[in-house]
Amino acid sequence: MELKLIDVSVHQGQIDWAKVKKHIDGAIIRCGYGSDYAHQDDKRFVQNVEACIQHGIPFGVYLYSYAKTINAAKSEAAHVIRLLEPYKNDLSYPVYYDLEEAGTENGAVERAIAFGEIIESKGYWCGIYANQYWWQTYLKGGLDRFTKWVAKYSDSKPSGISGTYDIWQHSKKGYVPGIEGNVDMNVCYRDFPGEIKKAPIKEEKKEQKEEKETDSNEIIIYAYSKEKDGNKKLSENFKVKEFASTDGSDPIFVAPELVEVLQKIRTHFKKAVTINSAFRTAARNAAVGGAKYSQHLYGTAADIVVSGIKPKQVAEYAEKLMPNTGGIGIYSNFTHIDVRRTKSRWNG
């Protein structure tokens, strides 16, 4: 099997998909690049996806990665999930993680796994895109669990790559009627539309069962930019910037459930709540002597002071809000609150 695919982005401009359809078997569409900020969405993504749906063209998506940390990779996964929400039942090809940015080579395997696990947890197929050199040098055998998309601009197929690959990007100077200028050309050796369309039907009952068992354990984390979103209100009394890592880094990760708990505490006591520490980068967490797997690293924790209220009183009310879950720590001058799924209580 050899299917003819193109991959496109805003760089291809206005595409006449009615013409394109006659010359391809499918398309991989860029949804965006980097972390989960709206200004990094591909400006033609919605237009291209809806045109493919309208014309019955099978499609998948890719995101260009700039991540240098695990948290950034998680934000990139959130970026994809946000954009795919209206189209989650329309994909015929996987979600691809595009690894090629110079300076992101070290740790690429670990970040790709983090990205892939989040994508797969939402029911999507995940694949990895990289050129032959990256596969041979930086990725090697570390990502064999994912379907591979390999770039090699040549008449000879990719070689020297661990495992197998399913898509070969063989040219960046292709021509397809309906697109002005060059477009990337690919050969796909796998019937993704057939496999992906069948999978949800075949595994529907299993997925429904797993959903009931796991949804209650899932914590949603949102990524924000301190610079762009700092003054955005997350609730009546809390803004994004209050949850920023104290080392001044960007982005900021926040669990909506944490905001909800803090807002209830603020409303109950009718007193100002000061957040001493919420999200922490790994470097900041190490600098303050935080636990290796501190909840602060995930954006699920906050150390707070309620004006005029003793930490023990704050903890007692938090106990009413989270009787069977969450972390509550009582310290001499603040109260630690987190929304983990297990129950933990301590005195600092």
N, C-alpha and C positions, 0 to 999 in steps of 0.2 A: 504494500500500500504506500502510495506517495501522494499526499495532499498538498496543494499549493496554498500557502498562507502568506499574508503580508502583515507587517506590524506598523502601526501608525500613531501619530501624536499630533499636537497642535502644529508641528513643523510642516505637515503635509497640507495645511490650510483647509479650504473648503473642498470636501470630497464629494464627487458625484457617485454615490453608492449604487445607484441603479445601473450605471455603466460598469462599475467595478465588479459587481456581482457576477457578471458574465465571464470573468477571467480568473476568479479565485475560488477556493473551497472554504476559506475562513479568514479571520483577522484576529490579531492580538492588539488590543487598544491600550495605550497608556492612560492610566487614570490620574496619575500625578507623580510627584517626586518628593522625597524627603518626609519629614514629620507631618503630623496631622494638623496642618494649618490650611484654611480654605484658600489662601492666596497661592498655595502650592498644588492645587488641583489643576489638572490639564484643562485648559480653556475650551478644548473641543471634545472633552470626554463625553459629556451628556449627549451632545449632538451626534457624535459618532456611534455611540451605543444605541441610541434610539433609532438611528438610520439602519443599523444592522438588524435590529428587531423588526423594523418595518419591512425590510426587504428579505427577511429570512436568511440572513448571513450568519453562520455559526461564529461565535467570538469568545475570546478570553480577554484577560487584562494583565497589564504589568505595571509595576511601580519601580521607578528608578531610585536606588538607595544612596543616601549620603551618610548613613548611620555609622558612628564610631563607637557607640556604646550599646549595651543590651536594652537600656531604657529607650534609646532612640529607635532601635529596631522595633520595639513594641509599639511605639508611637506610629511608626510607618505601617505596621499591621492595622492599627486603629484607623489610619488614613484610608486604607483600602476598604475596610469593613464599612466605614461611614458612606463612602461613595457607592458601594455595591448594594446597599440596603434596598433601594427600589428595584434592583435587577437581580436579586439573589437567586431567582428561579430561572433566569434567562441564559446563564453561562453554559457554553458547550465546550470550552477549553479551560485549563487551570488558571489560577492566579499566579503570575510569575514575579519573582523577586529579582530585579536587575542589579547584578553585582559587577561593577566595572569602574567605579569612581576611584581615581588615584588617591592614595592616602587612607583607604579603608580596607586595605588588604589584611592587616593583622586582626585576628579575631573574627574574620568574616564568617567562618563556619559556625561559630557559636551564635552569632547574631542571626544568621539565616535560619538556624534551628529554632531560635526563639520566635522569629517572625512566622515560620512555617507552622509551629505548634498552635499559635493563635489563629491563623487562617484556617487550619484544619479543624480547630475546635468549633468553628462557626459552620462547618459542613462543606467548605470549599475544598477543591483539590489545589494543592500548592506545588509549584515547580520553581526551579532556579535557572536563571539565565546568566551566562558568563561566556567570555570567549575561550578558545581552546587553551591559551596560555594560562589564564586564571584557573581553569579546571585542572591543569597539570601541575601548577605551581602553588596556588594558595588554597584551593578547595580539595584537591586530591580525592580521597575516598570518603571524606567526612559527610557528604550530603547524598549518599547513594539511595537513601530512603525516599528522596524526592525525584519526580520526573525532571529530566534535564533538557535544557534548550541551549544549544552550543553555537556560538558564532565563529565561523571560519570562512573568510572571503577568498574562496579558491574553487577550482574545479574538483579537487580531491576532498573527500569527506574527512571530518574530524577524526583524530586518532590519539592514542596514548592517554585516554580518559578512563578513569575507573568506572566499571559497570557499563550500562547502556545509556543512550540518549534517544529522545523521541522527536526532537525538532532540530534541524540544521539550518541556521541562518547563513546562507551562502553568498549573499550579495547585498550591498547597501546602495547599489546604483540600478535597481530594477525599474521597469516602466510598466504601468498598468493604466489602461484607458480609464479616465475619470479622476485621475490624480495628476496634478501639475508637478513636474519635476520628478526627482528620484524617490524611490520607496524601497525599504528593506524587503528582501525576498527570502522565503523559507520553504523547506520541504519537511512535511510532517509524516512520520512513519507509523502513526498510531491513530486508531479510530476513537479519539477522545469524545466526539459528539455521541457516538453510540454507547460508550462506556459510562459517561457522565449522566446522560439522560436516563439510562437504565438503573443506575445505582440508587437514586432516591426512592424509586418504586420498590426495588428489591429489599432495601434496608429500612423502609419507612417505619415498620413496627419496632424494630430494634432502636432506631433513633428516637422514637417517641418515648420508649422506656428509659433510655439513657437520659433524655431531657428531664424526665421527672426525677431521676436520681441525682443529676448533677447540677441542674439550674440553681438550686438553692445554695450550692457551694461556690458559685461563680461570683466574683466581685468585679464589677465594671470599673475601669479606670479611664478617666479622660485626660488628654494631654492639652496643655495650654501654653501659649507663649507669654512670658512675663512682659515683654515689650509690647506685644500686640493686644493681649487680653487682660493685662494687669488690673484694669479698673472694671472689668466685667463682673457683674453681681452673680454669684452662685446661689444666693438665697437672700432673704430680706436683709440680713446683717453682715454677710461675708462676701468678700471679693477675692478674685483669683490671686492677687498679689500677696494676700495674707498667708497663702500656702506655699510660697516660694522657698526654695532652699536658701538658707542664710548665707551661702557663699556667693549669692547673686547669679547663679547659673540659670540657663534657660534650656529646655522647656520646664514646665511644672506639671507634675502628675497628681491628680486628685480623684479620690473615690467619691461619687455623689452621696453614697450612704454615710460617709464620714461627715460631709457637710450637713446632711439631714440631722444627724445626732447632735452636732454642735449647735445647730439652729434651735433644736428643741431645748437644749440646755440654756441657751441665751434667752429664749422665750419664757422658760420656767422661772428663772431667777430674776428676769427683768434687769439684768446687770450686763455691763460691757464684758465681752469675752476677748481676751488677748491670746493670740496664738504665738507661743514662744518658738515652736519648732513643728513643722509639718513635713512636707516632702524634703528628703535629703538626697543629695547625690552620694555615690559610694565614697568619694573623697571626703565629703563633709561628715558623713556618718563615721568614717574611720577617725577623723580628726577629733570628734567629740566623744570617742570611745563607745559608740553605739554597738549593739549586738550585730553579729555577722549577718543575720537574716532579719534585721530590724524591719518592723512594719513601716517605718518612715521611708524606707527605700522604695516602697511600692505606692506611696501616696495614700495609704490607708490609715495613717496615724497622725495625731496632733497632741502636743503638750500645751495645755491651756491654763490660764489664770482667769477666774471669774471675780471681777471687782467686788471686794468686801465679803467674799464667800470662801470658807476654808476648803482646802483640797478634799478633805474627807466628806464634806457635804456634797461636793460636786460628784464624787465617786458614788455616793449613796443614790443620788438621782440617776446617774448613768447606769447603775445596776438595775433600776426599774425599766430603763429603756432597752437594756441588753441582758436579760436575766440568764440566758443560756449560751450566749456567744460573746465575742469581743474581748479586747484586752483593756483592763482598767488598773492603772498603777497610781498609788497615792504617794506623793513626795512632800517634802517639807513646805515647798512654795509653789507647787503646780500639780496638776492632775494629768496623767497620760490617758488618752482615749484612742482605741483603734477598733476597726470593724472586722477583724479576722473572723473566720467561721467557727473556730474553736473558742472555748472559754478559758481565760487566764486572768488571775487576780494576784496582785502583789503590793508590797509596801517598799518604797525605794529608800 
